[in-house]
Amino acid sequence: MKIIVKRGYCPKCLLELGIQNTPEHLKTLEDANKFPRRVGPLTWEADQIDRWLEILTGIKPSQPDCDC
């Protein structure tokens, strides 16, 4: 069996990427399908966020320097 480990972003990571919304507001955006859904209580799949930012800005984001 192969285990796939995916990168995750916490709220601090999102802030470093320039996403300044609170987790509560992000939940509203998630419910409206305007932001990628969480994969944990306060965790978002990094690849989904990176793809969302690239579509939104046209620029591939750099990985945040976070210790989460």
N, C-alpha and C positions, 0 to 999 in steps of 0.2 A: 504494500500500500504506500502510495506516495503522498506526503503531506506538503501542501502548498502554504507558505507563510506570506501573507500580504502585508504591505506597509500600511500603517494607520496614522492619521493626523488627529491631534487633540486640539482644543480651543487655542492653546498657545501657538501651535503650528499654524493654524488658520490665520491668527493675528500676524505672524511673521510673513505670511503670504499676502497680506494686505486685506484680508477678509475681517472686517471690524465688527460684524454683527454679533449680537449676543447669542448664546445657544438657544434661548427662547425664540428669538426672531428667526434663527436658522430653521427651527422646527416649523414655523409658519411657512417659510419658503419651501421646505421639504414637502409639507402637506399640499402645497400648490404646484408641486413638481417643477420648482424653479431653482432647486439646489439638490445635490446628491443626498440620498438618504444615509442615515447613520448605520454603522455596523455594530455599534455598542452604545452604551448610555451617553458617552461624550467622545465617541471615536467615529471618524469618517475614513473610508477607504482612500488612501493616498492617490492611487491611480485615477479614481473617479474624480477627485477634486482637481488633480493636475489637468485632466482632460477638459473638465468644465471651465477652468481658468483659461486654458489654451483656446477653447472655442470662443469664450467671452472677449479675450484680449488679443488673440492672434499670436501670443507669445508663450512659449513653453516655460513654465515657472521653474525656478531652481528649488532644490529641496531645502526646507527650513532647517535651521540649526537648533533643534529641540531635543531635549533629553527625556522625552516621554516614553 
